Amino acid sequence: MLSFLKVFILLLVLPLVLSKPVVNNVLSYGAIGDGLKDDTSSLLKAWEATCKSSSSSATMYFPPNRMFLTHPLLLKGPCKADVVRVEINGTITAPSEPKNWKCGSDNCDTWLHFSHIDGLEISGSGTISGRGQKWWDIKRGKDKPAALRITNSKNIGLSGLRFKDNPKMHIVLNGVQTAYLSYLKIEAPSHSPNTDGIHIGDSTDVHIQHCNIGTGDDCISIGGGSKKLRINDIICGPGHGISVGSLGKHGDYDEVDDVEIVGAVFTGTTNGARIKTWQGGKGYARNIRFEHILCQNCDNPIIIDQFYCDHEKCEDHDSAVKVSNVKFVNVMGTSKRETAVKIECSKTVPCEDIVLDTIHLRSSQEKKKATSYSSNARGEVRGEVVPKIVLN
Ligand SMILES: *[C@@H]1O[C@H](CO)[C@@H](O)[C@H](O)[C@H]1NC(C)=O
């Protein structure tokens, strides 16, 4: 009877013990957090412990009021817990001199790299500050690191954090399935090159909400292989707006399908809602909806550009990434350039099912009128659309 009771109690208590949340404070693994000492190896140890923990919820914790200096880190799964948490309430920073970064040929493209994890929740009130100023001065030739990259993973949450002055893109998702990004603040000056806020590629079912992004490149860029994206309530500026593309570079085959961007305010950005593809590319960008967009003094509030080219001379090609079923609904505000709406498609692969529904864009320049331009774009105009545009 007694042993039966013991077994009974054990059975009752065991799951509680096993699922007791584990919090691994990085300080307990030797991290100092004074902004000077290299904490890389201590952070790796804290990650290993967290990832291997058999608790159903394990947390790697960065306490506040500390600055953890780290070189490129690969935080790799698979992990044991159902959900691994990384709670960052302090600051994570990098060497400010690019030449002091300790990385090799295979890991210099990423600073904080999470890979092969199913169930990852990154949150906190802390900052990811890559001190990228010196990187921005380097022109070409050197691979610059993305700040936070998540690859080949699923069921991801990323919220609350602030990203500041990172060397290149701030957040990159590659090969991610099901991710929720919210309440992020991303900031870098308008002159910082290629500092996209969030870049998504080869990922499905990605939700981005309530983010405030101002950088020197796209606030959000959507690359090939992106499907089922839901983007809501974004404040963007400075920056290049929210872009699908560029797609089809070097003749690549790219697919982007089922993207909804609903609720975005662009202030002083070069673009608002943009789709850009290279000549000579293949594949498609389709089923894309931009809705409830406010542009305040954007250079190009609405733009589809099938002739995208980032250097001076681009050759003409017959093939192009097909652009179809793209809706711009309820787009208001002001345009800095005269051409507020530009739908420029190729003759051989025209854009199809383009819908402009309730557009009101005027020039932000005194006494100037906003105009529109379209070529090889088929579709329809609904509601009141100003400036007037003809699709055929
Ligand atoms: C981290 O900061 C958040 C927000 O300030 C707070 O809610 C949370 O409790 C902190 N985490 C820990 C483990 O103290």
The ligand as an ORCA input file, in Angstrom:
! r2SCAN-3c Opt
* xyz 0 1
  C      12.474     41.177    -18.918
  O      11.824     42.405    -19.151
  C      10.424     42.296    -19.308
  C       9.881     43.623    -19.750
  O      10.427     44.674    -18.988
  C       9.819     41.788    -18.014
  O       8.418     41.637    -18.168
  C      10.433     40.436    -17.697
  O       9.947     39.955    -16.476
  C      11.955     40.532    -17.639
  N      12.469     39.174    -17.495
  C      12.968     38.686    -16.379
  C      13.359     37.254    -16.408
  O      13.134     39.374    -15.383
*
